[in-house]
Structure formats: C-alpha cells, structure tokens
Amino acid sequence: MDSSIRFLAVAAGALVAAGCSTPVPQALKPKDVPPGFIGPLTANASVWPNPGWWKAFGSDEMSGLIVTAQTDNLDIAVAMANVLQAEANRDIALAALFPDITANASAQRSRTPGSTSLVPNGKGGFTKVSSPPFTGNSFGLGLSASYEADIWGLAQDNLRVADEALKSSRFAQEEVALTTTATVATTFLDVLALREEIATIQQNIDAAKRILTITEAKVTNGISSQLDLSQQQATVAGQEASLPPLREQEREAVFALAILLGEPPEGFNVTAKNLDAVKVPTVTPGIPSTLLQRRPDVAQAEANLASAHANVDAARAAFFPQINLTTAGGFASTMIATLFHYPGSLQWSLGATALQQVFDGGRLIGESELAKAEQQGLISTYRKTVISAFSDVDTSLGQVANFGEEEEALQREVTASANAFRISELQYREGIADLLSVLQAQQTLFTAENLLIQVKLARVQADVNLYRALGGGWAENPEDATQPIPAAQPAAAAPANPPPAPPTKG
C-alpha cells in the first residue's frame, strides 16, 4: 500500500513538473564579472555612449554616411528579413495553442437507376416488381474542430523556443547595425588617412625635387659629383613609386565604403581630405556588470541559451501522451430550403483520443540528450561572449590611452624632424652640409610623418572600437533578460605580511 502511494505521488509530481517551464540555468559565475575595468579611464568623460555616438567625431560627412548605411546597408536588410522569419515562426508556434476549426459546405445531385426484382406472390410463383429511376439532391453545412490539449506544456515550451529565437534575431539585427556603423566609420577614416599619407608623400617628393635641382646645379658647376646626382634621382624615383599603391588602396577603400552604403562604387566619392576633418571624442565605461545589458551580442547569446533551455523542456514534455479533442456538427437535408428547419437535419459528434509512444528506438531519449548538450554548449558560448565583452572594453581603453601618448610624442618628433630637414636643406644650398646629411634628415622626417598618420588613424579608430565595445548606446529591455548578473567579487588585497618564498634548489 505504501509503495503504491509513493508511486502515485512520484507520478503526480512528474506530471506537474512536465506542465511547468523550468528556469534558465544561471551561466555566469561571480568570478566572471570583474569589479572594474583595468584600462586607463578618461577623467570627466561621459559614461556610456549616446545612440548617435558617431556625431561626437564632429564630421557631418561621416554622420551622413552612417545614416545612409543604417537604412540602405544590405547586411542590415538581411538581418531585418531574419527578424521577419522569426516572427512568422513565432506565429506558427503560437497557433498550436488554439484549436483548428474547419467549415465545410456540400451540395450534391445524384441519380439512382431503376431496378426490377422478383417477389413471391403467395401462389407458388413470383411477381416482377419494378422501381423507376430516382434523381435527388442533398445539401450539408457543418463545422469541425480539433484541439491538442497542452496538458504537459509542450506547445508552451515550443512557443518559448520561438519567442527566444525571435529575441535573438532582433538582437542579431542590432549587432549587425552596430557593426555596420563602426565599419562605415573606420572605413571612412581609412580613406582620410590614405589621402593624408598621399599628400604627405607628394610634399616629400616636391622637397626631394628641390634638392635634386640644387644637386643638378652643383654638378653642372663641378661642385658635386655624379654620385650625389644619382642618389637624389633614386630618392625622387623611390618616393614617386610609393604613390600608385596608396592611390589604389584609397580607391578600394572608397569602393568598400560605397558597398557598405548599398551603392555601386561608380560615381561615389568622399569629399574630406585628411584626418583633420574629425576630432577625438572621449567616453568612459561604467561598471562591468552594466555592460552586459548594453551589448547586443551578449543579449543574443543570452536569448540563444534561453531558447535552448525551452527546447530542453519541450523534449521532456514530448515523453508524455498527446490528448486530442475533436468535435463536429452541422446540418444535412435533401432540400436547401429546409436545411435549418427540421430538428432531424442536425448532426454532431464529440471525441477524444490519447496517443502515447510505446517504442521509438530511443528517438525521444536521443532528442532530449541532444537538447541538453546544445544547452550546455550555449552556456559556455554565453560565458565566452561575456568575458570577451569585458576584454574588448579594456583593450579599447588601453589603445585609446597608449595611441594618444604615442601620437603626442610623434607630433614632437615630426616638428623637430621638419626643422632639421629645413636647416639641412639651407646648409646644403649654401655648401655647408653634404647631400648625405640632407638625405638622412629627409628620410627621418618622411618616416616620422608616415608613422604619425598611422598612429593618428589607430587612435581615432580605437575610439570607434571603444564606442562599439560599449554597445553604441544600445540597452536591453529588462523584461527580455533571463540571466541574473552575479555580484562582482572584490579584488583580492595583497597580504600585509606575505609568507616567505620557499627555498630554491641549488
């Protein structure tokens, strides 16, 4: 008796659990959320970017390109189409919670042929009896409905799968939009840096040609040798040879920018000429735990995990029997005028069926194990996405600070190198310095100028990457969150009296 009661209690508990959704497992551990960012922070900077963060760079042209890309970019269009597909799948899953109702109407005219039969006449013989052909009508109108009772929550779990997949597609669209915006900005800056580098090389070519003119005059007057002339001619030719590859890179960067805007490259152009067209904005992050509600890729990984967990619940509910309810009713008559007038024309039926899988070769068990394994993989994917988000912010913070310091130092080097080259050119003109001194001074200036352009580009692109790493002003709706954020553990303090180091083996 006691064992029967225990069995019934366990069975009842399993039935109740089958009809309830379980909470999404918490993926993050306290150690996964650091107490703060370690990257250098800018004092008095705004915390978190605004949704229109690109305006802080002060370039109307770049802002216009980004606005165009947000409406015409083809990758964003694909992401929007994916959202529409996810919405349709969600509607399909929602339909399983409602009955299927079908209306039917029929009209038929038929002819029954006549017949002849022999019947006993009571006198020991038979009498032939004939019936004439019959032509008649029949009419019918009815409704039928079927409903799969969601006792175990299978349809609800499938709807949760579709809901979370829809959220994931929306977050993916936001991530594509953020990535596209950042890519437009960095590509625009690439174009400006290449144009500035081309202009700088052209200035150095002009300076080298001035030195060549002086050298030619000195060779003509017998002051310098043919060796000096050949060296300077080689310098000019080498600098001129560096221009075509840069022009091709600039051309391809403009083409790439056009494609990002959903436009053909032909006829597309950028008007800005150098990096002076943009300014360097400042922004600083808040606490790391807040970042997790501001990154669409983190929210997408979170929704994918929630969808996989709902699939685990659905796989569990699939073990229980399916119960279908059916009903049908309507009217039938031989005359359409009397279809609804006689009680005898009303017909109806009710029914219920239960379907339980007895043997499937382990298919349901395999599907359940597959769902659990997918969930386990997405737990790790979510953790990796979160940890990578923290790393992105710290990396960008470090790049912004270090490239800024390098740019300041290189700016001083360029100023000093330009002054040294100017002096060496004057001294060479006056015969005080030799050509080698001029060539060394020019090469030092040329190298410093090119490096400065690259660092300026890296510095401003690091700001773009920082805005992207901080989510670009996007914020998750708190109602969409399924993952609780654990409190960050405080950084461990160094012991006041650390234990002595163990002796080393000599």
C-alpha positions in Angstrom: 0.0 0.0 0.0 2.8 2.4 1.0 4.7 1.7 -2.2 1.6 2.3 -4.3 1.1 5.7 -2.6 4.7 6.6 -3.2 4.5 5.6 -6.8 1.4 7.7 -7.3 3.0 10.7 -5.6 6.1 10.4 -7.8 3.9 10.1 -10.9 1.8 13.1 -9.9 4.9 15.1 -9.3 6.3 14.2 -12.7 3.1 15.2 -14.4 3.0 18.6 -12.6 6.7 19.2 -13.4 6.0 18.3 -17.1 3.4 21.0 -17.4 5.7 23.7 -15.9 8.6 25.5 -17.5 11.9 25.5 -15.6 14.1 28.5 -15.0 17.0 29.1 -17.4 20.2 27.9 -15.7 22.5 30.6 -14.5 25.5 30.6 -16.7 27.8 33.2 -15.1 29.9 32.7 -12.0 30.8 35.5 -9.7 34.4 35.3 -10.9 33.2 36.0 -14.5 32.2 39.6 -13.6 35.2 41.8 -12.6 34.7 44.6 -10.1 36.0 47.2 -12.5 37.9 47.8 -15.8 41.6 47.9 -15.7 42.1 50.1 -18.8 43.1 53.7 -18.4 39.9 55.9 -17.9 39.4 59.4 -19.1 38.5 61.8 -16.4 35.3 63.9 -16.7 34.2 61.9 -19.8 30.6 60.9 -20.3 29.7 57.4 -19.1 28.3 55.2 -21.9 27.9 56.4 -25.5 24.7 58.0 -26.8 22.7 56.3 -29.6 24.1 58.8 -32.0 27.7 58.4 -30.8 29.3 59.0 -34.2 28.2 62.7 -34.1 30.9 63.2 -31.4 33.6 62.8 -34.0 32.5 66.2 -35.5 32.3 65.1 -39.1 29.0 65.9 -40.9 30.1 63.8 -43.8 30.8 60.7 -41.7 27.4 61.2 -39.9 25.6 61.4 -43.2 27.3 58.2 -44.5 26.3 56.3 -41.3 22.7 57.5 -41.5 22.6 56.3 -45.1 24.1 52.9 -44.2 21.6 52.3 -41.4 18.8 52.5 -44.0 20.4 51.1 -47.1 23.0 48.6 -46.0 22.3 45.2 -47.4 23.6 43.2 -44.4 21.1 45.1 -42.2 18.4 44.3 -44.7 19.2 40.6 -44.4 19.1 40.8 -40.6 15.7 42.5 -40.8 14.4 39.7 -43.1 15.7 37.2 -40.5 13.6 39.0 -37.9 10.5 38.7 -40.1 11.2 35.0 -40.5 11.5 34.6 -36.7 8.2 36.5 -36.2 6.5 34.1 -38.6 7.9 31.1 -36.8 6.6 32.5 -33.6 3.2 32.9 -35.0 3.3 29.3 -36.1 4.3 28.2 -32.6 1.5 30.3 -31.1 -1.1 28.7 -33.4 -0.6 25.4 -31.6 -2.3 26.8 -28.5 -5.6 27.3 -30.4 -8.0 24.7 -31.9 -8.2 24.1 -35.6 -11.7 24.9 -36.9 -12.8 23.9 -40.3 -16.1 24.9 -42.0 -17.5 22.7 -44.8 -20.4 23.0 -47.2 -21.6 20.5 -49.7 -24.2 20.2 -52.4 -24.8 17.1 -54.5 -27.3 16.0 -57.1 -27.4 12.2 -57.9 -29.5 9.8 -59.9 -30.3 6.2 -58.8 -31.1 3.9 -61.7 -34.3 1.9 -61.7 -34.4 -1.8 -60.9 -36.5 -5.0 -61.3 -36.9 -7.7 -58.8 -39.0 -10.9 -58.3 -41.0 -11.3 -55.2 -43.1 -14.3 -54.1 -46.8 -13.9 -54.9 -48.1 -16.4 -52.3 -49.4 -18.8 -55.0 -46.2 -20.7 -55.5 -44.9 -18.2 -58.1 -43.2 -14.9 -58.4 -44.3 -11.4 -59.4 -42.0 -9.0 -61.2 -41.7 -5.6 -59.4 -40.0 -2.7 -61.0 -38.9 0.6 -59.4 -38.3 3.7 -61.5 -35.1 5.7 -61.6 -34.7 8.3 -58.8 -33.0 11.7 -59.1 -32.5 13.8 -55.9 -30.5 16.5 -54.1 -28.6 16.5 -50.8 -27.2 19.6 -49.0 -24.9 19.9 -46.0 -23.3 22.6 -43.8 -21.1 22.0 -40.8 -18.2 22.9 -38.6 -15.4 20.6 -37.2 -12.8 21.4 -34.6 -9.8 19.6 -33.2 -7.6 20.6 -30.3 -4.5 19.1 -28.9 -4.7 19.8 -25.1 -1.4 21.2 -23.9 -1.5 19.4 -20.6 2.2 18.8 -20.4 3.2 22.3 -21.7 4.8 21.1 -25.0 3.1 23.8 -27.0 4.0 26.4 -24.4 7.7 25.2 -24.4 7.8 25.4 -28.2 6.4 28.9 -28.1 9.1 29.9 -25.6 11.7 28.5 -28.1 10.2 30.6 -30.8 9.9 33.7 -28.6 13.6 33.5 -27.5 14.6 32.8 -31.1 12.7 36.0 -32.1 14.6 38.0 -29.5 17.8 36.5 -30.6 17.2 37.6 -34.2 16.3 41.1 -33.1 19.5 41.3 -31.0 21.4 40.0 -34.0 19.9 42.8 -36.1 21.1 45.3 -33.5 24.6 43.8 -33.6 24.7 43.9 -37.4 23.6 47.6 -37.3 26.3 48.4 -34.7 29.0 46.5 -36.6 28.0 48.2 -39.9 28.0 51.7 -38.2 31.5 51.1 -36.8 32.8 49.7 -40.1 31.5 52.7 -42.0 33.3 54.9 -39.5 36.6 53.0 -39.7 36.5 52.7 -43.5 35.8 56.5 -43.8 38.8 57.1 -41.5 40.9 54.7 -43.7 40.1 56.8 -46.7 41.1 60.0 -44.9 44.4 58.5 -43.6 45.4 57.3 -47.1 44.7 60.7 -48.6 46.7 62.3 -45.9 49.6 59.9 -46.5 49.4 60.5 -50.3 49.5 64.3 -49.7 52.5 63.9 -47.3 54.4 61.8 -49.8 53.7 64.4 -52.5 55.1 67.1 -50.2 58.2 65.0 -49.7 58.5 64.4 -53.5 58.3 68.2 -54.0 61.1 68.7 -51.4 63.2 65.9 -52.9 62.9 67.6 -56.4 64.1 70.9 -54.9 67.1 69.1 -53.6 67.6 67.5 -57.0 67.5 70.9 -58.7 70.2 72.1 -56.3 72.3 69.0 -56.9 72.0 69.3 -60.7 73.2 72.9 -60.5 76.1 71.8 -58.3 77.1 69.0 -60.6 76.9 71.4 -63.6 79.3 73.8 -61.7 81.6 71.0 -60.7 80.8 71.4 -57.0 79.2 67.9 -56.6 79.8 64.6 -58.1 77.6 62.5 -60.4 77.2 60.1 -57.4 75.2 62.8 -55.5 73.0 63.4 -58.5 72.2 59.7 -58.9 71.5 59.3 -55.2 69.0 62.1 -55.3 67.4 60.9 -58.5 66.9 57.5 -56.9 65.4 59.2 -53.9 62.8 61.0 -56.0 62.0 57.9 -58.1 61.5 55.8 -54.9 59.1 58.2 -53.4 57.2 58.5 -56.6 56.9 54.7 -56.8 55.2 54.6 -53.4 52.2 56.7 -54.6 50.4 54.3 -57.0 49.9 51.6 -54.4 48.5 54.1 -51.9 46.2 55.6 -54.6 44.9 52.1 -55.3 44.3 51.4 -51.6 42.4 54.7 -51.3 40.3 53.8 -54.3 39.4 50.4 -53.0 38.6 51.9 -49.6 36.1 54.3 -51.2 34.6 51.3 -53.1 34.3 49.4 -49.8 32.5 52.4 -48.3 30.1 52.6 -51.2 29.2 48.9 -50.8 28.5 49.5 -47.0 26.0 52.1 -48.1 24.3 49.8 -50.5 25.5 51.8 -53.5 27.5 50.9 -56.6 31.1 52.2 -56.5 30.8 54.1 -59.7 30.3 57.8 -59.1 30.6 57.5 -55.3 33.2 59.7 -53.6 34.3 61.2 -50.3 35.0 64.9 -50.0 37.1 65.1 -46.8 40.9 65.1 -47.5 42.6 64.2 -44.2 42.1 63.2 -40.6 41.8 66.9 -39.6 38.1 66.5 -40.6 37.4 64.5 -37.4 38.0 65.2 -33.8 38.7 62.8 -31.0 35.8 62.3 -28.5 36.0 60.9 -25.0 33.9 58.3 -23.3 34.4 56.1 -20.3 32.7 52.8 -19.2 30.6 52.3 -16.1 30.8 49.2 -14.0 31.4 45.9 -15.9 28.1 44.3 -14.8 26.1 47.1 -16.5 27.9 46.4 -19.8 26.0 43.1 -20.0 22.8 45.0 -20.6 24.4 47.2 -23.3 25.9 44.7 -25.7 23.5 43.2 -28.3 25.9 40.3 -28.9 25.7 39.4 -25.2 21.9 39.7 -25.3 21.8 37.5 -28.4 23.9 34.8 -26.7 21.6 35.1 -23.7 18.5 34.6 -25.8 20.0 31.6 -27.6 20.6 30.0 -24.3 17.1 30.6 -23.1 15.7 29.2 -26.4 17.9 26.1 -26.0 16.6 25.7 -22.4 13.0 25.9 -23.6 13.9 23.2 -26.1 15.1 21.0 -23.2 11.7 21.5 -21.5 9.9 20.7 -24.8 11.9 17.5 -25.2 10.9 16.4 -21.7 7.2 17.1 -22.4 7.4 15.1 -25.5 7.6 11.9 -23.4 4.0 12.3 -22.2 0.9 11.3 -24.2 -0.8 13.6 -26.6 -4.5 14.2 -25.9 -6.6 15.4 -28.9 -10.2 16.6 -28.6 -12.4 16.7 -31.7 -15.9 17.9 -32.3 -18.1 18.2 -35.5 -21.6 19.4 -36.1 -23.8 20.7 -38.9 -27.0 20.2 -40.9 -27.9 17.9 -43.8 -31.1 17.8 -45.9 -32.3 16.9 -49.3 -33.7 20.4 -49.9 -31.7 23.6 -49.2 -34.9 25.4 -48.1 -35.4 23.0 -45.2 -31.7 22.7 -44.2 -32.2 24.6 -40.9 -35.9 24.0 -40.3 -36.1 20.4 -39.2 -34.5 19.0 -36.0 -33.7 15.9 -37.8 -31.3 17.7 -40.0 -28.9 18.5 -37.1 -25.9 16.2 -36.7 -23.0 16.3 -34.3 -20.1 14.3 -32.8 -17.6 14.6 -29.9 -14.5 12.6 -29.4 -11.2 12.4 -27.5 -8.1 10.4 -28.3 -4.9 9.8 -26.4 -1.7 8.9 -28.2 1.3 7.5 -26.3 4.6 6.5 -27.9 5.3 2.9 -26.8 8.6 2.3 -28.7 10.6 4.6 -30.8 14.0 3.0 -30.8 15.3 5.7 -28.4 14.4 8.7 -30.5 12.8 10.8 -27.7 15.7 10.0 -25.4 18.2 11.0 -28.1 16.3 14.3 -28.8 16.3 15.0 -25.0 20.0 14.4 -24.7 20.7 16.5 -27.8 18.8 19.4 -26.4 20.7 19.2 -23.1 24.0 19.0 -24.9 23.1 22.1 -27.0 22.1 23.9 -23.9 25.5 23.0 -22.3 27.4 24.4 -25.3 25.4 27.6 -25.3 26.1 28.1 -21.6 29.8 28.1 -22.5 29.2 30.3 -25.5 27.4 32.9 -23.3 30.2 32.9 -20.8 32.8 33.4 -23.5 30.7 36.2 -25.1 30.5 38.0 -21.7 34.2 37.6 -20.9 35.1 38.7 -24.4 33.0 41.8 -24.0 35.0 42.8 -20.9 38.2 42.2 -22.8 37.0 44.3 -25.7 36.4 47.3 -23.5 39.7 47.0 -21.6 41.6 46.5 -24.9 40.0 49.6 -26.5 40.6 51.7 -23.3 44.3 50.7 -23.4 44.6 51.5 -27.2 42.9 54.9 -26.7 45.4 55.9 -24.0 48.5 54.4 -25.5 47.9 55.6 -29.1 47.2 59.1 -27.7 50.5 59.2 -25.9 52.3 57.9 -28.9 50.7 60.5 -31.1 51.8 63.3 -28.9 55.4 62.0 -28.9 55.4 61.5 -32.7 54.0 65.0 -33.2 57.0 66.4 -31.4 59.3 64.2 -33.5 57.8 65.4 -36.7 58.1 69.0 -35.7 61.8 68.5 -34.8 62.5 66.5 -37.9 60.9 69.1 -40.2 63.1 71.8 -38.6 66.2 69.6 -39.0 65.4 69.0 -42.7 64.7 72.7 -43.3 68.1 73.5 -41.8 69.9 70.8 -43.7 68.4 71.9 -47.0 69.6 75.5 -46.4 73.1 74.3 -45.4 73.3 72.1 -48.5 72.2 75.1 -50.6 75.0 77.2 -49.1 77.5 74.4 -49.4 77.9 73.9 -45.6 76.3 70.4 -45.4 76.7 67.5 -47.8 74.0 65.6 -49.6 74.1 62.7 -47.2 73.1 64.9 -44.3 70.1 66.1 -46.3 69.1 62.6 -47.3 69.2 61.4 -43.7 67.2 64.4 -42.4 64.6 63.9 -45.2 64.3 60.2 -44.5 63.9 60.8 -40.8 61.1 63.3 -41.5 59.4 61.0 -44.1 59.4 58.1 -41.6 58.1 60.1 -38.7 55.3 61.7 -40.8 54.1 58.4 -42.1 54.1 56.8 -38.7 52.3 59.8 -37.2 49.5 59.3 -39.8 49.2 55.6 -38.9 49.1 56.4 -35.2 46.5 59.1 -35.7 44.4 56.7 -37.6 44.8 54.0 -35.0 44.0 56.5 -32.2 40.7 57.6 -33.7 39.7 54.1 -34.8 40.4 52.9 -31.2 37.7 55.4 -30.2 35.3 53.9 -32.7 36.1 50.4 -31.3 35.6 51.7 -27.8 32.1 53.0 -28.7 31.4 49.7 -30.3 32.7 47.7 -27.3 30.4 49.7 -25.1 27.4 48.8 -27.2 27.0 52.0 -29.1 24.3 53.4 -26.9 22.0 50.3 -27.1 20.3 49.0 -24.0 18.5 45.7 -23.4 14.9 45.8 -22.2 15.0 44.5 -18.7 11.9 42.3 -19.5 14.0 40.4 -22.1 16.7 39.4 -19.6 16.8 35.8 -18.5 20.2 35.7 -16.9 20.8 37.1 -13.4 24.1 39.0 -13.2 26.1 37.8 -10.2 27.7 40.4 -7.9 31.3 41.0 -8.8 33.8 39.8 -6.3 36.1 42.5 -4.9 39.7 42.3 -6.0 41.8 40.3 -3.5 44.0 42.5 -1.4 47.7 41.6 -1.1 48.5 40.2 2.4 50.2 42.6 4.8 52.9 40.1 5.6 53.3 37.7 2.7 54.7 34.3 3.6 58.4 33.8 2.7 59.2 32.2 -0.6 60.1 28.5 -0.5 63.8 27.8 -0.8 65.1 27.1 -4.2 67.2 24.1 -5.1 70.7 25.0 -5.9 
